[in-house]
Every structure is written in C-alpha cells, then in structure tokens.
Amino acid sequence: LLERGFPDLGFLTLNTHRQALQFGRNPNQYLLGASVLRGVGTGGDPELGRVVAEKEAAELSQLCAGADLVFIAAGLGRGTGSGVAPALAQIAKHQGALVLGLALLPFEFEGKRRQEQAYLSLERFKEAADGVISFPNQLLCKTTEEQTPLAETFRHSHEWAAQCVRGIWRLLTCPGLINVDFAHLCQALRGQHAESTFAVAEASGPNRAREVAERLFACPLIQDLQLLTQADTALVSLIGRDLTRGEVERVMEQVNRHCENAHVVLGAAHD
C-alpha cells in the first residue's frame, strides 16, 4: 500500500518494540510505552499491550482525530497486536471514526497458546470495531507451496490485507457509474461489530465476467460458501475498462445467488 500510494489515506505504524519499527518502511511511526517498556516490547503479554495503549489514550486519540475511516491492521496472537488493536479501535470509535479491523491470525505451528490469545483478542477486537476481517495465515498458506520462503509467505498474507484496504478505498474514491459513498459504507457497517470475510479477483479478455466470478468464489477466505448465505451485508466493487451492462449482470447474478439474504451494496466504476 505504501509503495503504490493512496491519496487522502495516511499510514501510521505502531509498535512497542523499537527494533521492529527501525526495520519498517513507513516513516510515520509511533513507539508505544517507551517510558515503561523502554522499547523492548511486551514479551508476548496482551494485557501489557492493552495497559500501555490505555495509558497513552490521549496521544492515540490525537492521532485518530479528524479521520472519517480508520483501518487497524494487526497481527494477533502476540502481546502488542492482541492487546493494542482492541484498545485502539475503541479510541478511534470515540473520535467518531468508522473503524474496520484487519486481523492476521497465526499459523498452527506457532503453538496453541498463541492461537488461543489470537482468538480471544479477535473477540475483543470485534466488540470494539465496527467490523473485523480475519486473515488466517494457516488458510492463506494453502495458496503457496511448502518450499516457499517463510518471509514470502508472510508477505503473501499481508498482500491479502492490502488488497482489502485497496478494494474499499477504490469503492469510495473511483468515479462511479454506480456510486458508493462514505454514507453507504457507514450505513452498512457502523455498529455491526461483526466478523467479516473478503475476496478479490481479476480477469481480462472476452470472458472476463465469467472468469472473475469463478475466481471470486474460489478465494480461500470464502471457500465455505455457507458464510455468504448467512451474510447480512455484502459490499461489491466492480472496476474495469468499458464495463458492460451484461458483465455487471453476470457477476451480480452470482453474488446475489450466494448472498441471497444480504443487503447488497454495489459500486461499479470505469478504470
């Protein structure tokens, strides 16, 4: 996201570990709990992460001030992400922002304790944010080979989260043939405190509508299509060059069939 550039979208990296911030690419950084933790992290203790965030609530409130929409991307299972993300979501909500969480969940090989901490934090995250989209690393790694370097595997899961932010941002900012504005998004999501899911697909050529629909419903995060039948709301963003009415109809026929009980919010734009 940082590399591609998004007008009107600001980025801030928060951590309790100074060294982790030093390796980051984002020049806008904030070291949490510097006076208490001395920049060495929480030692995997979510409670310590929560306490630090709450003690610095005034500073975090200032960082969120004036934002209409706040995305909070956090790796859950360790101390900082698990403890800070729910507290930060609550702080951003108090500032009046619509708050969407992106929760990256640990691999199974990271151990039972980390898994338990992650899912406990996920519940607290959902209670605080308007909506949370989960990205289980264990599920996403099925799209890579066992020989894939671990760093690349993590980048792969981060790209899924980036695609989610990118999709919502484009839904709101691309000049639309069928517009979705911020009020639509608020109406659909504000106060839902729901766990959500996400899918993205691309296609080109004469059969792109059929192919994009097939790829969309083959995404790993919605392999259980029953999730879609239970959905209350579905946000759909269709973006392409010279979209035709028939192409929109073909894709939306499939979406409406799977999301039969949902309030469907559609945006369609030329790009």
C-alpha positions in Angstrom: 0.0 0.0 0.0 2.8 2.4 0.9 4.6 1.7 -2.4 1.6 2.2 -4.6 0.4 5.4 -3.0 -3.1 6.3 -1.9 -4.2 9.9 -1.9 -6.0 11.0 1.3 -5.0 7.8 3.0 -2.5 8.3 5.8 -0.4 5.5 7.3 1.0 5.1 10.9 3.0 2.2 12.2 2.7 1.5 16.0 4.7 -0.9 18.0 6.1 -1.4 21.5 9.4 -2.7 20.0 11.8 -0.1 18.8 13.8 -2.5 16.6 10.7 -3.6 14.8 10.0 0.0 13.9 13.5 0.5 12.7 13.1 -2.2 10.0 9.8 -0.8 8.8 9.4 1.2 5.6 6.8 3.7 6.9 8.4 7.0 8.0 5.4 7.7 10.2 5.9 5.7 13.3 4.9 5.7 17.0 6.7 3.9 19.8 4.1 2.8 22.4 5.0 2.6 26.0 8.5 4.0 25.6 8.8 5.1 29.2 7.5 1.8 30.6 8.7 -0.8 28.2 11.9 1.0 27.1 11.3 -0.1 23.5 11.8 -3.8 24.1 8.2 -4.9 23.5 5.6 -6.7 25.7 7.2 -10.1 25.9 4.1 -11.6 24.3 1.7 -10.4 27.0 -1.5 -8.9 25.5 -2.6 -7.5 28.9 0.6 -5.4 29.0 -0.1 -4.2 25.4 -3.7 -3.2 26.5 -2.5 -1.3 29.5 0.1 0.6 27.5 -2.4 1.6 24.9 -4.9 2.8 27.5 -2.2 4.8 29.4 -1.5 6.6 26.1 -5.1 7.0 25.1 -4.8 10.8 24.9 -1.9 10.6 22.4 -3.6 7.9 20.3 -6.8 9.9 20.3 -4.9 12.8 18.8 -3.5 10.6 16.1 -7.1 9.5 15.2 -8.6 12.9 15.4 -10.3 14.1 12.2 -10.3 10.7 10.5 -13.5 9.5 8.9 -12.4 5.9 8.4 -9.7 4.1 10.4 -8.2 0.7 9.3 -6.4 -1.1 12.1 -4.2 -3.9 10.7 -2.8 -6.1 13.4 -1.1 -9.5 13.8 -3.0 -11.2 16.6 -1.5 -13.8 19.0 1.4 -11.8 20.5 1.4 -9.0 23.1 1.3 -5.8 21.1 -1.2 -6.6 18.3 -3.5 -8.6 20.6 -3.5 -6.0 23.4 -3.3 -2.8 21.4 -5.7 -3.4 18.5 -9.0 -3.6 20.5 -8.0 -0.7 22.7 -7.0 1.4 19.7 -10.3 0.5 17.9 -12.2 1.8 20.9 -10.2 5.0 21.0 -10.8 5.6 17.3 -14.5 5.0 17.7 -14.7 7.6 20.5 -13.2 10.1 17.9 -16.2 9.4 15.7 -14.4 7.3 13.0 -15.8 4.3 11.3 -13.4 1.6 12.4 -12.5 -1.5 10.4 -10.1 -4.1 11.7 -7.8 -6.4 9.7 -6.8 -9.3 11.9 -3.9 -11.6 10.7 -4.2 -14.8 12.7 -1.2 -17.1 13.4 -0.1 -20.3 11.8 -0.9 -23.6 13.6 2.9 -24.2 14.0 3.1 -21.1 16.2 1.5 -23.1 19.0 -1.7 -23.5 20.9 -1.2 -20.6 23.3 -0.7 -18.1 20.5 -3.7 -19.4 18.8 -5.8 -19.0 21.9 -4.5 -15.5 22.6 -5.3 -14.6 19.0 -8.9 -15.7 19.1 -9.6 -14.1 22.5 -8.2 -10.9 21.1 -10.3 -11.3 18.0 -13.5 -11.3 20.1 -12.4 -8.1 21.9 -11.5 -6.6 18.5 -15.0 -7.3 17.2 -16.6 -5.8 20.3 -14.6 -2.5 19.8 -14.5 -2.1 16.0 -17.5 -1.7 13.6 -16.2 -4.7 11.7 -13.2 -7.0 11.6 -12.0 -9.0 8.6 -9.9 -12.1 9.6 -6.9 -13.4 7.5 -5.9 -16.8 9.0 -2.3 -17.4 7.9 -2.9 -21.1 8.1 -5.7 -20.9 5.4 -3.9 -18.4 3.2 -0.7 -20.5 3.2 -2.6 -23.2 1.2 -2.2 -20.9 -1.8 1.6 -21.3 -1.6 4.0 -24.2 -1.9 5.7 -25.8 1.2 9.1 -24.7 -0.3 8.0 -21.0 -0.3 10.3 -19.0 1.9 8.7 -18.0 5.2 9.2 -14.3 4.6 7.4 -14.5 1.2 4.6 -16.5 2.9 4.1 -13.6 5.4 4.2 -11.1 2.5 1.5 -13.1 0.8 -0.9 -12.8 3.7 0.0 -9.1 4.1 -0.9 -8.6 0.4 -4.4 -10.0 1.1 -4.9 -7.4 3.8 -3.6 -4.7 1.5 -6.0 -5.8 -1.3 -8.9 -5.4 1.2 -7.9 -1.8 2.0 -7.3 -1.1 -1.6 -10.7 -2.5 -2.6 -12.6 -0.4 0.0 -10.6 2.7 -0.9 -11.3 2.3 -4.6 -15.0 1.6 -3.9 -15.2 5.0 -2.2 -12.9 7.1 -4.4 -13.1 5.9 -8.0 -15.6 8.0 -10.0 -18.6 5.6 -10.3 -21.0 4.6 -12.9 -22.8 3.3 -9.8 -21.6 5.3 -6.9 -21.0 4.1 -3.3 -20.2 7.0 -0.9 -19.0 7.0 2.6 -22.6 7.3 3.9 -23.4 4.0 2.2 -20.4 2.3 3.9 -21.4 3.7 7.3 -25.0 2.6 6.9 -23.8 -0.9 6.1 -21.2 -1.3 8.7 -21.4 1.1 11.6 -22.1 -0.6 14.9 -22.3 -4.1 13.5 -19.3 -5.4 15.5 -19.3 -8.3 13.0 -16.6 -10.7 11.8 -16.4 -10.3 8.0 -14.7 -12.0 5.1 -13.1 -10.8 1.9 -12.5 -12.0 -1.6 -10.8 -10.4 -4.6 -10.4 -11.5 -8.2 -9.2 -10.1 -11.5 -9.7 -11.2 -15.1 -9.3 -9.8 -18.7 -10.4 -10.7 -22.1 -13.7 -11.5 -23.7 -14.8 -13.9 -21.0 -13.6 -11.7 -18.1 -17.1 -11.5 -16.3 -17.4 -15.3 -16.1 -13.8 -15.8 -15.1 -13.8 -13.1 -12.4 -17.0 -14.6 -10.9 -15.4 -18.1 -10.8 -12.2 -16.8 -9.3 -14.0 -14.7 -6.8 -15.9 -17.6 -5.3 -12.7 -19.8 -5.3 -10.9 -17.3 -3.0 -9.5 -19.2 0.1 -11.3 -16.9 2.6 -14.7 -17.8 1.3 -14.3 -21.4 0.5 -17.1 -22.1 2.9 -19.8 -20.6 0.8 -22.3 -21.0 3.6 -20.7 -17.9 5.1 -22.2 -15.9 2.3 -25.7 -17.2 2.7 -25.5 -16.1 6.3 -24.2 -12.6 5.5 -26.3 -9.6 6.5 -24.5 -7.2 4.1 -22.3 -7.7 1.0 -20.2 -4.8 -0.4 -19.3 -5.4 -4.0 -16.9 -3.2 -6.1 -16.6 -3.8 -9.8 -13.9 -1.9 -11.6 -12.8 -2.2 -15.2 -12.3 -0.7 -18.6 -15.6 -0.3 -20.5 -17.8 -2.3 -18.2 -20.9 -3.5 -20.0 -24.4 -4.0 -18.5 -24.2 -7.7 -19.4 -20.9 -8.1 -17.5 -22.2 -6.4 -14.4 -25.4 -8.6 -14.6 -23.3 -11.8 -14.9 -21.2 -11.1 -11.9 -24.0 -9.8 -9.7 -26.2 -12.8 -10.6 -23.7 -15.0 -8.9 -23.2 -12.6 -6.0 -27.0 -12.3 -5.4 -27.4 -16.1 -5.7 -24.8 -16.8 -3.0 -25.7 -13.8 -0.8 -29.5 -14.3 -1.0 -30.2 -12.9 2.5 -27.8 -10.0 2.3 -28.3 -6.3 1.8 -26.1 -5.9 -1.3 -24.3 -2.6 -1.8 -22.8 -2.3 -5.3 -20.3 0.1 -6.8 -19.3 0.0 -10.4 -16.6 2.2 -11.9 -14.5 2.7 -15.1 -10.7 2.4 -14.7 
